[in-house]
Amino acid sequence: MKFLFQLAITFFLLFSLQMVAAVAPVQAGDRLAHVVPLSADAPIAGLTFPEKDLKTDVQSFGDDLRVLVTLKGSYNSKDQWTLSWKDQKQVKLLKVDKAGNFAITLPLYAKATSVDIMAVGPMGEVEEEEVGIDFPDYDAFKNHAKFEPPKRSSLGVSLGVTSINYTETDCSPLSELALTAKVSYQSLIFPPNWDVAFNVYGTAMPLTSTVASTNIRFLGANARIGFVVPFVTSPWRLSIMGGGYYTTSLVSQPAAVIHTLAEYSGFNNMYGPQIFPVLSRKFGKADSIYLYSKFSPIMNNFIPTFASTEFAVGGGWSHPLPNGTPLTIAVDFDDLNLNFPYIDNTGQAANYLIQSQSISISLGVGF
């Protein structure tokens, strides 16, 4: 069973790399722009551009994506001369360091973009130079990577295979394979920085178990509200979420073991607060990847206790089908540790321990 899941995880990683390769042709960030002199000579004395190949970046502006480049130059200025450049709206003064270096970050609006640079002397003398930036892949980028604002809300359903390792005090370790179903909902309540998310999950069908005629099913729910960190800019997105969760278990076992030392008790009605950061990155028009972690202390008499906790990490890749429906492949790992103090038959303090570790691989669709 362990080999099966190692193989499945390997397949997931290879699939993700393949998807990255598939969308790479429309990612401006993987392409280079080129500096091309447009002036017949070099009217600005001492102005040079050592880097002829420029790396590109992509950022969202309103309802569109733009390609950005940083033009780096060097200017051995005369005494009291200043350097500036013209964008579409105004003239901007360039900051030239002591070594004579400067940088201009500007958007590209076509395959060929020109930049006007001016040097102004102390007596009002003006020297001008026009520099061109060529980006041959501009049309392909605009046709395939137009920005689409995220929907205000989304609904998703998924079904996956889960491998569970379960241990409980005085009971034999149990390993099982099961189908897990999940329904999730997410919505931007105060765009663009506040969103809410809900999900319900459960064991849909046990498949195999290492303990004869015994299965453990899990049921849970999560409710979270999150803040999207504003200084993490597109195509990246970081959301810090917090909220509450609920989980319980259902044990199916032969009647002969009930009320004996071989009986699995499971756990009932566990709940508590949670913190849930999510980091995602958008690729092209609709492809995206995400990573998350979750930490939850269990409540004891309405007080969080760190003796019993749940920790989870996971990630996934979302890719649109031809009809636009998002298809998501996800991997999730969960580690639940429960510690129940009690007084044993001898009057001594003891701890009843339950641990459940699971790894799931799921396939989901969104609406």
GULOSE-299912 format. One record per residue (C-alpha): residue in one letter; x, y, z; residue number from 1. Coordinates in Angstrom, 3 decimals, padded with zeros to 6 digits. Layout:
ATOM   residu          u          v          w   num
ATOM        A          X          Y          Z   NUM
...
This chain:
ATOM   residu          u          v          w   num
ATOM        M    000.000    000.000    000.000     1
ATOM        K    002.814    002.398    000.863     2
ATOM        F    004.455    001.712   -002.507     3
ATOM        L    001.141    002.429   -004.235     4
ATOM        F    000.919    005.877   -002.698     5
ATOM        Q    004.573    006.666   -003.361     6
ATOM        L    003.898    005.804   -006.992     7
ATOM        A    000.779    007.988   -007.023     8
ATOM        I    002.642    010.966   -005.547     9
ATOM        T    005.390    010.532   -008.161    10
ATOM        F    002.725    010.546   -010.870    11
ATOM        F    001.223    013.736   -009.408    12
ATOM        L    004.580    015.524   -009.421    13
ATOM        L    005.330    014.435   -012.983    14
ATOM        F    001.870    015.568   -014.063    15
ATOM        S    002.457    018.975   -012.461    16
ATOM        L    005.762    019.368   -014.302    17
ATOM        Q    004.057    018.408   -017.542    18
ATOM        M    001.358    021.029   -016.953    19
ATOM        V    004.013    023.669   -016.267    20
ATOM        A    005.605    022.801   -019.589    21
ATOM        A    002.220    022.954   -021.305    22
ATOM        V    001.504    026.521   -020.224    23
ATOM        A    005.098    027.747   -020.504    24
ATOM        P    004.776    029.007   -024.127    25
ATOM        V    002.375    031.771   -023.023    26
ATOM        Q    004.288    032.794   -019.905    27
ATOM        A    005.996    036.087   -020.587    28
ATOM        G    008.202    035.548   -017.536    29
ATOM        D    009.969    032.710   -019.345    30
ATOM        R    010.686    034.813   -022.454    31
ATOM        L    013.242    037.535   -023.193    32
ATOM        A    012.857    040.999   -024.631    33
ATOM        H    015.728    042.632   -026.512    34
ATOM        V    017.184    046.162   -026.481    35
ATOM        V    017.409    047.667   -029.969    36
ATOM        P    018.968    051.102   -030.663    37
ATOM        L    016.605    053.317   -032.679    38
ATOM        S    018.660    056.492   -032.978    39
ATOM        A    021.041    056.709   -035.922    40
ATOM        D    023.881    057.576   -033.570    41
ATOM        A    024.266    058.046   -029.818    42
ATOM        P    023.218    061.639   -029.109    43
ATOM        I    023.521    061.245   -025.320    44
ATOM        A    027.217    061.041   -024.608    45
ATOM        G    028.184    058.443   -022.001    46
ATOM        L    024.822    056.574   -022.123    47
ATOM        T    025.084    052.810   -022.575    48
ATOM        F    022.901    049.719   -022.074    49
ATOM        P    025.162    046.769   -021.162    50
ATOM        E    022.324    044.214   -020.929    51
ATOM        K    020.763    043.602   -024.342    52
ATOM        D    018.520    040.683   -023.278    53
ATOM        L    015.882    041.598   -020.691    54
ATOM        K    013.953    039.240   -018.456    55
ATOM        T    010.193    039.762   -018.486    56
ATOM        D    007.661    039.713   -015.659    57
ATOM        V    003.857    039.648   -015.594    58
ATOM        Q    001.575    041.682   -013.346    59
ATOM        S   -002.158    042.363   -013.313    60
ATOM        F   -003.462    045.855   -014.045    61
ATOM        G   -007.230    046.134   -013.609    62
ATOM        D   -008.784    043.597   -015.959    63
ATOM        D   -005.643    042.866   -017.945    64
ATOM        L   -002.177    041.388   -017.645    65
ATOM        R    000.878    043.374   -018.692    66
ATOM        V    004.419    042.387   -019.474    67
ATOM        L    007.024    044.349   -017.531    68
ATOM        V    010.737    044.694   -018.225    69
ATOM        T    013.530    046.453   -016.380    70
ATOM        L    015.872    048.363   -018.670    71
ATOM        K    019.268    048.743   -017.011    72
ATOM        G    021.729    051.366   -018.180    73
ATOM        S    024.868    053.284   -017.304    74
ATOM        Y    025.448    057.025   -017.630    75
ATOM        N    028.818    058.708   -017.261    76
ATOM        S    027.273    062.128   -016.782    77
ATOM        K    028.791    065.483   -017.265    78
ATOM        D    028.840    067.869   -014.324    79
ATOM        Q    025.338    068.837   -013.173    80
ATOM        W    023.570    066.963   -015.960    81
ATOM        T    020.409    065.014   -015.100    82
ATOM        L    018.773    062.080   -016.803    83
ATOM        S    015.032    061.499   -017.284    84
ATOM        W    012.684    059.411   -019.410    85
ATOM        K    009.215    059.773   -020.902    86
ATOM        D    006.430    057.333   -020.256    87
ATOM        Q    002.985    057.701   -021.833    88
ATOM        K    001.872    060.434   -019.411    89
ATOM        Q    004.824    062.347   -017.985    90
ATOM        V    008.544    062.877   -017.775    91
ATOM        K    010.187    061.043   -014.881    92
ATOM        L    013.558    061.828   -013.376    93
ATOM        L    015.976    058.894   -013.253    94
ATOM        K    017.924    058.087   -010.111    95
ATOM        V    021.538    057.492   -011.124    96
ATOM        D    023.767    056.023   -008.416    97
ATOM        K    027.386    057.003   -007.752    98
ATOM        A    028.614    054.354   -010.183    99
ATOM        G    026.404    055.809   -012.915   100
ATOM        N    023.904    052.936   -012.980   101
ATOM        F    020.124    053.297   -013.302   102
ATOM        A    017.074    051.142   -014.038   103
ATOM        I    013.689    051.768   -015.699   104
ATOM        T    010.777    049.389   -015.117   105
ATOM        L    008.124    049.809   -017.798   106
ATOM        P    005.265    047.876   -019.431   107
ATOM        L    005.383    046.622   -023.011   108
ATOM        Y    002.359    047.471   -025.155   109
ATOM        A    003.329    045.742   -028.403   110
ATOM        K    006.021    043.674   -030.081   111
ATOM        A    008.100    046.866   -030.304   112
ATOM        T    008.109    049.512   -027.559   113
ATOM        S    010.187    052.686   -027.637   114
ATOM        V    011.617    054.614   -024.697   115
ATOM        D    012.625    058.290   -024.950   116
ATOM        I    015.504    059.282   -022.697   117
ATOM        M    016.623    062.877   -022.142   118
ATOM        A    019.754    064.373   -020.645   119
ATOM        V    019.397    067.972   -019.455   120
ATOM        G    022.388    070.216   -018.760   121
ATOM        P    022.762    073.057   -016.233   122
ATOM        M    022.133    075.675   -018.929   123
ATOM        G    019.035    073.942   -020.308   124
ATOM        E    020.881    071.951   -022.944   125
ATOM        V    018.933    068.865   -024.024   126
ATOM        E    020.159    065.622   -025.528   127
ATOM        E    017.670    062.918   -026.496   128
ATOM        E    017.945    059.276   -027.401   129
ATOM        E    015.294    056.726   -028.416   130
ATOM        V    015.756    053.117   -027.359   131
ATOM        G    013.625    050.235   -028.629   132
ATOM        I    012.592    047.069   -026.789   133
ATOM        D    011.477    044.120   -028.920   134
ATOM        F    009.327    041.318   -027.475   135
ATOM        P    008.622    038.865   -030.350   136
ATOM        D    006.256    036.718   -028.238   137
ATOM        Y    003.944    039.609   -027.326   138
ATOM        D    001.011    038.553   -029.561   139
ATOM        A    001.108    034.943   -028.346   140
ATOM        F    001.113    036.151   -024.761   141
ATOM        K   -001.853    038.521   -025.260   142
ATOM        N   -003.900    035.883   -027.083   143
ATOM        H   -003.453    033.146   -024.501   144
ATOM        A   -002.884    034.872   -021.182   145
ATOM        K   -005.563    037.515   -020.893   146
ATOM        F   -006.413    038.216   -017.305   147
ATOM        E   -009.772    037.104   -016.024   148
ATOM        P   -010.784    038.405   -012.590   149
ATOM        P   -011.579    035.599   -010.150   150
ATOM        K   -015.201    034.694   -009.598   151
ATOM        R   -016.748    036.019   -006.414   152
ATOM        S   -017.665    032.480   -005.326   153
ATOM        S   -016.988    028.890   -006.321   154
ATOM        L   -018.290    025.429   -005.441   155
ATOM        G   -016.171    022.301   -005.706   156
ATOM        V   -016.645    018.556   -005.273   157
ATOM        S   -013.912    015.949   -005.149   158
ATOM        L   -013.381    012.237   -004.654   159
ATOM        G   -010.104    010.701   -003.619   160
ATOM        V   -008.323    007.625   -002.344   161
ATOM        T   -007.086    007.869    001.250   162
ATOM        S   -004.551    005.698    003.049   163
ATOM        I   -005.099    005.750    006.842   164
ATOM        N   -002.858    004.524    009.655   165
ATOM        Y   -004.797    004.447    012.937   166
ATOM        T   -003.576    003.579    016.427   167
ATOM        E   -005.459    003.530    019.724   168
ATOM        T   -004.396    002.588    023.251   169
ATOM        D   -004.730   -001.175    023.936   170
ATOM        C   -005.814   -001.871    020.327   171
ATOM        S   -003.952   -003.344    017.368   172
ATOM        P   -002.728   -000.798    014.773   173
ATOM        L   -005.182   -000.515    011.901   174
ATOM        S   -004.430    000.492    008.318   175
ATOM        E   -007.138    000.991    005.763   176
ATOM        L   -007.751    002.265    002.273   177
ATOM        A   -010.932    004.262    001.654   178
ATOM        L   -012.700    006.622   -000.729   179
ATOM        T   -013.098    010.145    000.648   180
ATOM        A   -015.614    012.690   -000.658   181
ATOM        K   -015.473    016.453   -000.115   182
ATOM        V   -017.732    019.397   -000.907   183
ATOM        S   -016.259    022.905   -000.598   184
ATOM        Y   -017.443    026.475   -001.073   185
ATOM        Q   -015.417    029.692   -001.195   186
ATOM        S   -016.494    033.302   -001.677   187
ATOM        L   -014.971    036.784   -001.708   188
ATOM        I   -017.089    038.693    000.803   189
ATOM        F   -015.197    042.001    000.707   190
ATOM        P   -013.056    041.962   -002.465   191
ATOM        P   -010.210    041.861   -002.886   192
ATOM        N   -008.895    041.159    000.626   193
ATOM        W   -011.506    039.157    002.557   194
ATOM        D   -012.914    035.735    001.735   195
ATOM        V   -014.711    032.875    003.463   196
ATOM        A   -014.509    029.126    002.897   197
ATOM        F   -016.496    026.105    004.045   198
ATOM        N   -016.049    022.405    003.416   199
ATOM        V   -017.521    019.101    004.523   200
ATOM        Y   -015.723    015.796    004.052   201
ATOM        G   -016.249    012.183    004.956   202
ATOM        T   -015.334    008.580    004.284   203
ATOM        A   -017.549    007.563    001.374   204
ATOM        M   -016.572    003.890    001.261   205
ATOM        P   -013.961    001.789    003.104   206
ATOM        L   -012.042   -000.398    000.641   207
ATOM        T   -009.554   -002.484    002.635   208
ATOM        S   -008.573   -002.933    006.282   209
ATOM        T   -005.759   -004.795    008.040   210
ATOM        V   -008.126   -005.719    010.904   211
ATOM        A   -010.779   -008.200    009.860   212
ATOM        S   -014.328   -006.829    009.590   213
ATOM        T   -013.291   -003.518    011.140   214
ATOM        N   -013.401   -000.097    009.507   215
ATOM        I   -013.173    003.453    010.786   216
ATOM        R   -015.016    006.239    008.993   217
ATOM        F   -014.293    009.931    009.476   218
ATOM        L   -016.570    012.927    009.096   219
ATOM        G   -015.576    016.565    009.416   220
ATOM        A   -016.358    020.187    008.585   221
ATOM        N   -014.343    023.409    008.402   222
ATOM        A   -015.414    027.057    008.399   223
ATOM        R   -012.839    029.787    007.815   224
ATOM        I   -012.527    033.488    007.095   225
ATOM        G   -009.337    034.789    005.524   226
ATOM        F   -007.412    037.962    004.773   227
ATOM        V   -005.528    038.219    001.480   228
ATOM        V   -002.123    039.773    002.207   229
ATOM        P   -001.945    042.909    000.012   230
ATOM        F    001.821    043.117   -000.399   231
ATOM        V    001.943    039.673   -002.061   232
ATOM        T    001.189    040.646   -005.659   233
ATOM        S   -000.082    038.815   -008.726   234
ATOM        P    000.527    036.158   -009.940   235
ATOM        W    001.114    035.129   -006.307   236
ATOM        R   -001.602    035.194   -003.623   237
ATOM        L   -001.251    034.605    000.118   238
ATOM        S   -004.328    034.222    002.305   239
ATOM        I   -004.154    033.877    006.086   240
ATOM        M   -007.330    032.140    007.231   241
ATOM        G   -008.700    031.302    010.640   242
ATOM        G   -011.859    029.665    011.902   243
ATOM        G   -013.189    026.499    013.454   244
ATOM        Y   -013.508    022.826    012.643   245
ATOM        Y   -015.426    019.750    013.727   246
ATOM        T   -014.524    016.081    013.322   247
ATOM        T   -015.842    012.743    014.531   248
ATOM        S   -015.410    009.039    013.775   249
ATOM        L   -017.658    006.017    013.283   250
ATOM        V   -016.294    002.559    014.045   251
ATOM        S   -017.692   -000.559    012.404   252
ATOM        Q   -016.484   -003.779    014.076   253
ATOM        P   -017.739   -007.287    014.953   254
ATOM        A   -020.137   -007.536    017.898   255
ATOM        A   -017.853   -010.118    019.496   256
ATOM        V   -015.135   -007.552    020.242   257
ATOM        I   -017.451   -004.880    021.684   258
ATOM        H   -016.902   -004.357    025.429   259
ATOM        T   -013.599   -006.236    025.229   260
ATOM        L   -010.002   -004.985    025.196   261
ATOM        A   -009.984   -005.437    021.386   262
ATOM        E   -012.760   -002.861    020.911   263
ATOM        Y   -011.896    000.336    019.040   264
ATOM        S   -013.508    003.327    020.716   265
ATOM        G   -012.755    005.942    018.081   266
ATOM        F   -013.480    009.559    018.984   267
ATOM        N   -016.610    011.686    018.991   268
ATOM        N   -017.366    015.362    018.451   269
ATOM        M   -013.885    016.887    018.452   270
ATOM        Y   -013.751    020.614    017.636   271
ATOM        G   -011.590    023.674    018.006   272
ATOM        P   -010.043    026.747    016.348   273
ATOM        Q   -007.663    026.585    013.398   274
ATOM        I   -005.161    028.662    011.447   275
ATOM        F   -004.946    027.957    007.744   276
ATOM        P   -002.474    029.867    005.484   277
ATOM        V   -002.782    029.286    001.721   278
ATOM        L   -000.190    030.279   -000.900   279
ATOM        S   -001.172    030.085   -004.565   280
ATOM        R    000.254    031.080   -007.926   281
ATOM        K   -001.576    031.672   -011.186   282
ATOM        F   -000.139    030.551   -014.521   283
ATOM        G   -001.420    031.950   -017.782   284
ATOM        K   -005.173    032.245   -018.211   285
ATOM        A   -006.542    029.822   -015.628   286
ATOM        D   -003.907    027.318   -014.461   287
ATOM        S   -002.850    027.608   -010.846   288
ATOM        I   -001.091    025.746   -008.055   289
ATOM        Y   -001.611    026.082   -004.305   290
ATOM        L   -000.012    024.979   -001.053   291
ATOM        Y   -001.591    025.120    002.401   292
ATOM        S   -000.969    024.144    005.997   293
ATOM        K   -003.367    023.788    008.913   294
ATOM        F   -002.872    023.713    012.666   295
ATOM        S   -005.740    023.049    015.078   296
ATOM        P   -005.634    022.603    018.860   297
ATOM        I   -008.465    020.473    020.262   298
ATOM        M   -010.906    022.130    022.675   299
ATOM        N   -011.263    020.706    026.173   300
ATOM        N   -014.151    022.233    028.131   301
ATOM        F   -014.127    025.084    025.589   302
ATOM        I   -010.416    025.746    026.207   303
ATOM        P   -007.845    024.941    023.478   304
ATOM        T   -005.339    022.306    024.571   305
ATOM        F   -002.085    021.582    022.796   306
ATOM        A   -002.006    018.038    024.181   307
ATOM        S   -004.436    017.121    021.387   308
ATOM        T   -003.841    018.684    017.960   309
ATOM        E   -004.411    018.271    014.263   310
ATOM        F   -001.817    019.251    011.667   311
ATOM        A   -002.275    019.103    007.898   312
ATOM        V   -000.407    020.136    004.746   313
ATOM        G   -001.297    019.770    001.111   314
ATOM        G   -001.295    021.212   -002.348   315
ATOM        G   -002.842    020.902   -005.758   316
ATOM        W   -002.879    021.851   -009.405   317
ATOM        S   -005.937    023.351   -011.112   318
ATOM        H   -006.347    023.252   -014.886   319
ATOM        P   -009.408    024.194   -016.958   320
ATOM        L   -011.144    021.641   -019.177   321
ATOM        P   -012.011    022.697   -022.754   322
ATOM        N   -015.423    023.916   -021.544   323
ATOM        G   -013.778    026.067   -018.849   324
ATOM        T   -014.620    023.811   -015.879   325
ATOM        P   -011.630    023.742   -013.485   326
ATOM        L   -010.175    020.295   -012.805   327
ATOM        T   -008.035    019.940   -009.674   328
ATOM        I   -005.619    017.211   -008.626   329
ATOM        A   -004.686    017.452   -004.947   330
ATOM        V   -002.496    015.694   -002.381   331
ATOM        D   -003.288    016.079    001.340   332
ATOM        F   -001.549    014.808    004.476   333
ATOM        D   -003.243    014.907    007.895   334
ATOM        D   -001.917    014.035    011.364   335
ATOM        L   -004.450    013.894    014.238   336
ATOM        N   -003.237    013.274    017.790   337
ATOM        L   -005.716    012.951    020.674   338
ATOM        N   -004.764    012.652    024.329   339
ATOM        F   -007.539    011.855    026.845   340
ATOM        P   -006.401    011.875    030.510   341
ATOM        Y   -008.281    009.452    032.795   342
ATOM        I   -007.971    007.544    036.067   343
ATOM        D   -007.333    003.823    035.558   344
ATOM        N   -008.600    000.915    037.692   345
ATOM        T   -005.715    001.294    040.134   346
ATOM        G   -006.489    004.955    040.753   347
ATOM        Q   -003.464    006.129    038.790   348
ATOM        A   -003.544    008.935    036.224   349
ATOM        A   -003.194    007.630    032.684   350
ATOM        N   -003.617    008.807    029.092   351
ATOM        Y   -005.765    007.243    026.385   352
ATOM        L   -004.065    008.013    023.067   353
ATOM        I   -005.467    008.020    019.555   354
ATOM        Q   -003.418    008.839    016.469   355
ATOM        S   -004.633    008.950    012.892   356
ATOM        Q   -002.327    009.711    009.968   357
ATOM        S   -003.670    009.852    006.441   358
ATOM        I   -002.576    010.763    002.936   359
ATOM        S   -005.082    011.389    000.162   360
ATOM        I   -004.907    011.859   -003.585   361
ATOM        S   -008.070    013.344   -005.031   362
ATOM        L   -009.603    014.595   -008.243   363
ATOM        G   -012.117    017.441   -008.112   364
ATOM        V   -014.162    019.743   -010.333   365
ATOM        G   -015.346    023.286   -009.703   366
ATOM        F   -018.467    025.214   -010.628   367
